[in-house]
Amino acid sequence: MKPIVATLEMSDAAQTYFNELRRRHFPPGRNYLNAHLTLFHALPDEPWIFEELAEIVKDQMSFEVTAQHIVSLGNGTAFKIISPELPALHQTLRNRWFDHLTPQDRQKRNFHITIQNKVESQEAKKLQAELSPSFEPFSFQLTGIQLWRYHGGPWEYLRTLSFGSAHRSF
């Protein structure tokens, strides 16, 4: 079975902003994903993962994160994303599923949104120098968890689990 990638759903305005930067700066032949904030890289494709996440998101309210600064990925560029809730959510899930996680997903996460990758380091440094002078930290909302099936490159969208569904009145 192919692994499941869990990303965090962000506000529409933030998604549009990061997608546009990615469209302009990511190598076109490698840019087959929207901008994303990864929570887990390779969850097992098991029904209990979907069931447990559906239960957990009911009580998780949406929360604000901050794009704190621009970071170098060596051969790319990203925005460092911070908030108290983000590592807490990851740690809760990591502790719950530790025995089922890959070594990469067992580690503490360095949350970021990549807008450029797999370019020469000089090209990445040029973009960072271009963006840095006018950059000011900004905040946006995370509203849920998106699940994707990994196909060795492109991802297949499976579903979005919205935060706070237990607190909504219909």
N, C-alpha and C positions, 0 to 999 in steps of 0.2 A: 504494500500500500504506500501511497505517496504521502509525505508529511503535510501537516496543516500549519500554515503560517497564521499567527494572530497579530493583527495590527490594531491600532487605536483609531477610531473614527474621530475626525476633527471637524470643527465648524466649517461650513461651506466656504466662507471667505478665506480662511487659512488654507484649505485644500486648494482653492483656486490660485492663491498666491504661490504656494510651493510648487504646484503643477506647472505654472508658467515659468518659474525659475528653472525647473527641471527640463522643461521643453526647450528652453533657450541654451542650457549649458551642459546637458547630458549628451554623450555621443548618440546621435540619432539611431544608429544600428543596434544600440544596446538599451534604448529607452522604451521598453515595452510595459512599464508599470507606471502607475501614478505615484506621486510623492506619498510616502508612508512613514509612520512611526511604529516600528516593530516592537511588539511585546514579547513574542516567542517566535523563533525561527523554524522549529520543527516539532510540533506537538504530534503525538500519535493519532492516527485517523481512526479513532475509536468512538463509539456512541457515547460513552460515559464522559468524554471530554466536552462534547456539545451539551450534554445534560447538565454537567456541573457548571459550565460557564453560563448557561441560561439561568440557573439558580443564583449564581453569584452576582450577575449584573443587575438583578432585580433590586438589590439593596445598595448598589454602588451608584451614588449620585454623580452626575456630570461634574467635571472639575476643570479648573483653569490651569494651564501650563504656560511657561514663558520660554520664548526663543531667546536665550540668554546672550549668545554670541556666535560668531561664525568660527568654525573649526576646520582645520586641515585634516584630511584623511590620507595625506601623502599624495595619492594620485586622484584626489577629489576634494569636494567641498561639502560641508554640511552645516546645519544649525544645531547647536547644543540645546536640548529641551530639558527644562527643570520644573519641578514642583514637589511638594512633600507627598502628595497622593500617588504620584506615578511609581516611585520605587516601592512604596508600601503595597500597592496593588500587585506589582510584579513579585514581591517577596511572599505575599500571601499565597499566590498561585504556585510559585516555585516550591515553597515548603510543602504544599499539598500534593504536588505531582513530582517531587524530586526524583524518585526512582524511575520515572518514565521519561525523563528529560535527557536531551543530548548534553554533552559537556559544555557546549556553547550556551545553552539555555539555563544551565545550572549556575552560571556566573552572574554576578551583579551586573546589571545592564548600564551601559553608557548611552542614554537615550539621545537620539539625534534624528534629523530628517536630512537625507542625502539629496542634494540638488545637482551634484556632478560626481562622476566616478569613472575610473578606468581611462583617465587621460594622462598625459605626461605631467610630471610634477610641476614643470614651469607653467603650464596652462592653468593648473589648479592654483598656483601661487598668484598668477595674474588675476584670476577671478576673485580670490580672497582680497587682494589689494584694491580691486575695483569696488567691492561691496563694503568693505570695512569702514571707510571714512564716513559714510552716511548711515551706517547701521545703528539703530537704537533698539534695545530689547523691547519686545512686544508680547502680549499675552493673547491666548485664544482658548476656546473650550474643547475638551475631549468629551464625546457624547456616547461612546459605545466601543464595542470590540467587533472588528471585522474578521471573518475567517475565510481563508483562501487555501486551495489545494496547490501545492508546489509541483510544477511540471518541468523542473530543470532549467527554468528561464521564466517564461510567462506563468502567471498565476491564474487559477480558475476561482472566480468569486463564488463563495458558498452562501454566506449570510452575514447579516449585521445583527448583533445583540445590543440593543440600546440600554444605556444605563438608566436606573431609576424606574424601571417598568412597574415595580411594586408600589411606587408612590404616585402614579399617574391616575387621574380620574378621567373616565371616558364618558 
